[in-house]
């Protein structure tokens, strides 16, 4: 089992940048595929980005491609989401997730963080 804790500054102006971190407990972080999801008010949760166990393979939703970068440091048991050129529509609660499968699914994962609010003002 793994416990996930997100962190990152929550309020930024449009066009700005923000980096989220997800710290994982345990010694088996490198055996989990990881991902970032978000959920805006009144909308379904969506997969933003995901990364393979070794960090080589990544996927981005079209809405964030070219602006967000997902990465992980297995030595530090931490995953990151660098968010640049932020837009008001990026406002949401962001969740990190871990899965024992090869990749994190589009709609589900084995373990979830508690979520962190990101607000982008116009």
C-alpha positions as a printed Julia matrix, in Angstrom:
122×3 Matrix{Float64}:
   0.0    0.0     0.0
   1.16   3.55   -0.67
   0.08   6.86    0.8
   0.18   9.98   -1.35
   0.39  13.61   -0.24
   0.16  16.5    -2.71
   1.68  19.91   -2.13
   2.09  23.13   -4.09
   1.13  26.79   -3.99
  -2.53  27.08   -4.89
  -3.17  30.57   -6.35
  -1.56  32.0    -9.45
  -2.39  34.54  -12.15
  -3.14  33.51  -15.71
   0.06  32.98  -17.64
   1.93  32.04  -14.52
   3.56  28.82  -13.42
   3.11  26.41  -10.58
   4.71  23.13   -9.57
   2.83  20.45   -7.72
   4.57  17.67   -5.84
   3.27  14.29   -4.76
   5.21  12.55   -2.02
   4.7    8.82   -1.61
   5.28   6.69    1.44
   6.9    3.28    1.37
   9.84   1.73   -0.38
   8.11   0.56   -3.53
   7.38   3.87   -5.27
   9.23   2.8    -8.4
   6.86  -0.13   -8.85
   3.83   2.14   -9.32
   2.67   3.92  -12.42
   1.7    7.46  -11.47
  -0.62  10.14  -12.7
  -2.24  13.5   -12.07
  -5.99  14.01  -12.28
  -8.09  17.11  -11.78
 -11.7   17.89  -11.07
 -13.27  21.3   -11.6
 -16.58  22.27  -10.0
 -19.48  20.67  -11.8
 -17.22  18.61  -14.05
 -16.06  15.03  -14.13
 -12.62  14.09  -12.94
 -10.15  13.94  -15.82
  -6.71  12.51  -16.33
  -4.24  15.33  -16.86
  -0.97  13.41  -17.25
   0.55  10.07  -16.42
   4.03   8.61  -16.23
   5.41   5.12  -16.36
   7.25   3.41  -13.52
  10.68   4.33  -14.86
   9.64   7.8   -15.97
  10.37   7.22  -19.64
   6.83   7.08  -20.98
   4.44   9.98  -20.47
   0.96  10.98  -21.62
  -0.81  14.33  -21.55
  -4.39  15.37  -22.07
  -4.79  17.56  -25.14
  -5.89  20.45  -22.96
  -2.5   20.63  -21.2
  -0.12  19.32  -23.84
   2.81  21.67  -24.34
   2.09  23.52  -21.09
   2.37  20.85  -18.37
   5.27  18.49  -17.67
   5.04  15.4   -15.51
   8.15  13.88  -13.97
   9.19  11.64  -11.12
  12.22  11.06   -8.94
  12.14   7.48   -7.73
  15.06   8.07   -5.38
  12.97  10.69   -3.58
   9.63   8.88   -3.85
   8.18  11.99   -5.44
   6.26  12.9    -8.57
   5.92  16.4    -9.97
   3.65  18.37  -12.25
   5.17  21.52  -13.68
   2.37  23.74  -14.95
   3.25  26.68  -17.2
   1.14  29.18  -19.12
  -1.71  28.53  -16.76
  -5.24  29.45  -17.78
  -8.34  30.11  -15.68
  -9.8   26.87  -17.03
  -7.0   24.98  -15.29
  -8.65  25.84  -11.98
  -9.51  22.58  -10.24
  -8.63  20.25   -7.41
  -5.61  18.27   -8.51
  -5.08  14.7    -7.34
  -2.07  12.47   -7.63
  -2.68   8.78   -8.13
  -0.73   5.54   -8.14
  -1.52   2.26   -9.8
   0.04  -1.2    -9.68
  -0.7   -1.68  -13.38
   1.73  -0.64  -16.09
  -0.11   2.64  -16.6
  -2.67   4.7   -14.71
  -6.09   4.33  -16.28
  -8.2    7.14  -17.71
 -10.72   7.05  -14.91
  -9.34   5.1   -12.01
  -6.3    4.24   -9.94
  -5.47   2.08   -6.96
  -4.4    4.89   -4.62
  -5.24   8.58   -4.4
  -3.92  11.64   -2.66
  -6.21  13.99   -0.78
  -6.12  16.63   -3.5
  -4.83  20.19   -3.64
  -6.7   23.23   -4.93
  -5.23  25.14   -7.84
  -6.84  28.47   -8.69
  -5.83  30.5   -11.73
  -7.12  34.05  -11.73
  -7.72  36.02  -14.92
